[in-house]
Amino acid sequence: MSEMRGHFERGRWVEEPEPAPPAPAAGSTDRQSPGASDAHRKIEEAARKAGEDLERAINAWAESARKSLQKR
């Protein structure tokens, strides 16, 4: 006897469809396209820069708060 996949929703059983197997991409290979590594590098650089900018902003805020507390 096969069990139906599903869940109860508002007191009723709702069947869940079987997931379809992933379709292979047309013309896909295990190698990356020539521009992929360059794009990946650019994304990593942008993420690193955003992290550095965020760290600078947090440090500036903390310094400002420290100075404000020292004035009191």
N, C-alpha and C positions, 0 to 999 in steps of 0.2 A: 504494500500500500504506500503510495507516494504522499508525502506531506506537502500541502500548499504553503508557499511562503506568503506571509502577510502580517497584519497587525490589526488590533482592535482600534477603531476610531469612532468615538461617540456611541459605544455599545454595539457596533457592527463590525464584522470581519471584513477587512479590505485586503484583497489579494495583491501581492507585489509581483510584477512581471519578472521573469528570469532575465538577468543581465545578459546582454548580447556580447559575444566575444569581440575583442577589439579588432577592428579591421586594419590590415597592414597599410601603411601609407604608400601611395603610388611612387615608385622609383626611390624608395628609401634604402639607405645603406647604413652600415654601422659607422661610417665615417662622417665627421661633421663637414658642413659646407665650408669653403675657404673663408668666408666672412664671419663664420660663427665664433671663432676664437677671438677675432678683433672686437666683435660686438660684446662678447663675454667680458673681455678686458675693459671695455668702456663702461660697462655696467658696474664692474667691480670698482673702478676708479671713482665713478659717481657716488657709489654707496660709501666708499671710504671718505670722500670729501664731505658728504652729508654728515657722517659720523663725527668727523673733526669739527665741522661747523657747529653741530649740536653740543659737543663737548666744550667748545669755546663759549657758547652762549650760556651754558649751565655754570661754567666757572665764573663768567662775568656777573651773572645773577647772584651767585653765592658770595662773591667779593663785595658786591653792592650791599647785600643783606648784612654781611659781617661789619662793614663800615657804618652802616646805619645803626646797628646794635651798639657799636662802640661809642657813638655820639651820645647815647642816652646815659 
